[in-house]
Amino acid sequence: MLPQRKTKIALTGGIGTGKTHISKQFLDMGIPVFYADEEAKKLYLEEEVIAFFKEKYGEICFTNHHLDHSKLATFIFSNLEN
């Protein structure tokens, strides 16, 4: 018997295109789903990542010692040379 090949699929698309719906269908079928957005949010809580942003951009992108994604986006998109 040949070994099973593991295929990886990436779901992409804009808001409201059905990514979550399809992901739930995969989960219902026993197919594991990796949610990149959720994992990225966890990384923003890591000390090493926080230190990187503080070193690169200073306190301007933080609110109450937490990375403020809105402030970060505003800063980056208004300073494209960074």
Rosetta blueprint (number, residue, H / E / L):
1 M L
2 L L
3 P L
4 Q L
5 R L
6 K L
7 T L
8 K L
9 I L
10 A L
11 L L
12 T L
13 G L
14 G L
15 I L
16 G L
17 T L
18 G L
19 K H
20 T H
21 H H
22 I H
23 S H
24 K H
25 Q H
26 F H
27 L H
28 D H
29 M L
30 G L
31 I L
32 P L
33 V L
34 F L
35 Y L
36 A H
37 D H
38 E H
39 E H
40 A H
41 K H
42 K H
43 L H
44 Y L
45 L L
46 E L
47 E H
48 E H
49 V H
50 I H
51 A H
52 F H
53 F H
54 K H
55 E H
56 K H
57 Y H
58 G H
59 E H
60 I H
61 C H
62 F E
63 T E
64 N L
65 H L
66 H E
67 L E
68 D L
69 H H
70 S H
71 K H
72 L H
73 A H
74 T H
75 F H
76 I H
77 F H
78 S H
79 N L
80 L L
81 E L
82 N L
